[in-house]
């Protein structure tokens, strides 16, 4: 599975932010819940339609975005 099978980017939905397909739940929202200590089970229980695969796709999407980020160190 690739994250693009489960994550949609549509300018008409949340101003083009990546969301779990079929929802208005942004990838950043799912990542934020995980960073606040929510378990996968809690997310799935509280947000209908979200699956284990969706959460993995959110993590994969975030990882890919961070990998492609360019860092330009400032001169000392």
N, C-alpha and C positions, 0 to 999 in steps of 0.2 A: 504494500500500500504506500502511496505517496500522499503527502499532505494535501496536494491539489485536488484529490478526489473528494475530500471532506471539507475543504475551506474554500469559500467564495470571496471574490473581490469584485464588488459591483458599485459603481459610483452612486447608484440610486439607493443603496443600503448603507446606513451609517457613514455617509460621506466617503465611501470607498474603503473603509477599514476592513481588514480581513475578518470574516465571520464564519461560524460553523454553518455549513449549508443548511438551508431550511429554517434558520433561526435568525434572530437579531442579536445573538450573543457574540461579542467580539473576541477574537483570539486573546487580546490583551486582558480582557475581563477574566477569562478562564485562567490565564497565567497569574493574574493578580490574586484570584481566589487561592490557587495553589501556594503562592508566596505567603499568604496570610495563614497558612496552616490547614486549609480545607483539605480533606481527603478526596480521592477520586470518588469514593462511594457517596460522600456528602454532596458532591457536585451533581452526580447522576441522580441522586434522590431528590434534590431540590430544583433541578432544571430538566423538565420533561423533554425527551428527544435527544438528550446528550448521552453519548455512549463512551465506552472505554476507548474505542478507535478515534472518536472525535477529540478526546483529550490528548491522545498521542499525536494526532495531526496538529493540534495547537502547539504542542511542544516542538514538533518537527518544523513547523512554519517559523516559530520564533528563533529556533537554532539557525535556520537557513538565512533569515534576515540578519542575524548577528554575524554570521560568517561572512556575509557579503559587505558588511559595513567597513568603510575605509577609515583608518585612524591616521591622523597627521600630527605627529608630536610637535609641540611648540619648541622653538630653540631655547636653550637654557640661558 
